[in-house]
Amino acid sequence: MKKYVYSEEKAINGIWFCLGIFEMHEQIPEYLKNEIIFNSNSPLDDLYYWDKESKSVKIKDNYKLYQEGKYKLKDGEKIENNTIIKIEQPTKYHKWNKDKWKLNLSEVKKIFEKKFKYERQQKIDADFEYKGAIFQMRENEDLKNFEQKLILLLLKRIKLTDIESWRLKDNTYKDFTIAELLECADLWGARKKNIWKDFKRVCEELEKANSIEEIEAIKWEE
């Protein structure tokens, strides 16, 4: 740490003009004792100013930096009574508009519509349990395997009583009749139908919602 001596006259005008630097054990010359003496590990910079009333070095607050064009107001901040005040964001969907938070309900509905569509597909693609066995039932991948069995059945190349060794979710194999596999696919189809029915209800409630609280209250039935 060192003793930094600055010109008070220049500091009043916002300029840190160093008149001398001394070690802590050194005496300040008499002609400098009426100037600003500041003990520090480094010189003063633009983050500090000289307060004439208290005759002390102070750190500039954000409002003072803002006045000097060195601080940009953040979302939720505005000037009031010569100070920067912070207004908390009501919800994560509110956007700052100059001096207040605003909520665009139409934009929020689009966000939730996208969210519900994603969840709908997740539900459709979810694993399916049939007779104690867990099947992977991804609509655009696994379902094709069941459809192939139906096509072969219609072509009379297989029978309902034929046995098929089917790979399950955990990569183990279990024997099922063709009739059982088609029943599994049919039950999955019924689940998918219910999911779409619930999705329709969710979308209708979303369209009718008049507040963020009403939107966030919309839940899937299953």
N, C-alpha and C positions, 0 to 999 in steps of 0.2 A: 504494500500500500504506500502511496505517496501523497504529498500535499500539492494540490494544484491551485494556483492563484490566477483568478480571472478578473478582467476589467469590469467593474460594476456598471460603468457608464454604457459600455457596449452590450452587456448582458440585459440591461433594461430594454434595449432595442432588439433583443433576440439573437445577439451574436456572442458566442463564447470565444473571447479573445484571451488566450493564455499569456500571462505575464511572467510566469516562471513555474518550475517544477522542483520540489524539494523532497529530500528524504524525510521520513517521519521524525528522525532525531535532530534535524536541522532547524535552526531558528529562521522565522520569516523576517526579512528586512523591514525596518520601521516604515519605510515609504510604501510598503505593500500591505501593511496590516489593516488598512481601511478598505481594501479591495475584497473580493469574494475568495475565501479560502475553503477549498473542498477536498476532503480526504477520500481517496478512492483508489481502486486498482487500475482504473482506466480513465481517460479524459472524458469530459462531458460531451454529449452530442445533442442532436435535435430532439431527443425524447425528453430533455429536461428544459426547464425555464426558471428564470429568476423572479420570485414573487416579492415585489417591492414592499407590500404591506407587512409581511412576516419576516422580510429580509432573509429568505432561505431558498435553497435550491429544491425544486419540486419536480416530480415526474408528471409529464403532461397526460391528462386523461384523454379518452377517446374523443370527447367533444372538442377539446382544444386541437387535437390532431385533425379532426374533421374540418374545423375552421381553417386550418392551414392547408387543406387539400391532401392530407397524408393518411386519412382514414376514410374508408368506404362503408357506409351503413350496410349492415347485414339484414337479411330477412327478419322482420319482426322488430326492427329498430327504427325509431323516429325521434326527431328533435322536439322537446317540450320543455319550456321554461329554462332555456339555455343549458339543457343537459340531454343526454341520450337515454331514452327509456326503452326497455325491452318488453314487448308484448308477446306472451306465450302463444304458440300455435295451437289452436283449439283441437284440431285433428291433423293427422298426417296428410289428409286430402286437401286441406286449406292451402291456398297460394297467396303469397304476399303481393299486395297491389298498392305500392307507393306508401300508404300510411295505415293500412289495415289488412287483416286477413279476410280473404273471400273464398267462398265455396262454390264451385261450378258443379252442380248436382248432375248435369248431363255427362260431364267427364268422369265423375265418380261412378256413375251407372255403367259406363263403358268398361271401366276397370273391373268392376264386379262381374259384368257379363263375360269378360274374358276369363276371369277366375272361375266362374261357374262352368264354363265350357270345358276348361281344363279338368276340373273335378269330375264332370260328367264322364269324360273319357277315362279317367282313372278308375272310376267306379265300374264302367263297362269292361275294362281290361283287368279288373281285379281277379285274383285266383278264385276258383269255383270248387266247392266241395260236393262230391257225389259218392254216395255209399262209402263214406269214410276215407275216400281218396281225394287228394288235392290236385286239381287240374290247372295248368296255365291256360288262360282263356283270353289272350290278347286278340282283339277283334281283327286286326290286319295281319296276324301271323298264325296263331294256333288254330283259329277257327277253320282255316283252309283244310286242315287235316280231317276235320269232321265232315266238311263239305265233299271231300273226295270219296269218303265212305258212302255218302248218300248217292253220289253219281254212280259209283260202282254197283250199288244196290239196285238203282233204277235200270242199269244196263244188264241186270241179272248175272253179274259176274261174281257176286257174293250173296250170301243169305243172312237173314237176321240172326240166325243161330250160330253163325261162324264166330270163332274166337279170334280176338286181336290182342296182342301184347302191346299195351300202351304205356309210353313213358310219361311219368307224372312230374309234378313240380320239383320234387327232391331228386329227380333223375333215376328213380327206381322204376321198375316195370311191373305192371299188374294186368292180369287177363280180364277182358270184358267181351261180352257178346256185341255184335254190331248193333243189336237192338238197344243195348245199354248205352253204347256210345252215342247213338242218335237221341236217346232220351236225355242224356247229359246235355247235349247241344240244345235240345228243345227247352230244357229247364233254364239254361243260360239265356236263351232267347227271351224267355218270360221275364227274367231278371232285367235284361236290357230294356224291354218294353216298359217296365215299371220305372226304370231310371229316366227314360225319356219323358214319361208322364210326369214325374216329379220335377224334371228340368223345365217342363212347360209351366208348371205352377210357380217355380222359382222365378222364371222370367216375367211372368205376369205380376208377381209381387214386386219385383224390381222396377217394373215400368210404373206401377202405382205409387211407389215410395216417394214421400215428399220431404224426407230429411235423411241425414247420414245415419241417425239412430235407427230409423226404419229399415234402411238398407242393411246395416250391420246385423239386424235382428233376423234377417232371412236365413233359414237353415234348411239343409236337406232332411228329408223324413227318415232316410236310412243311410 
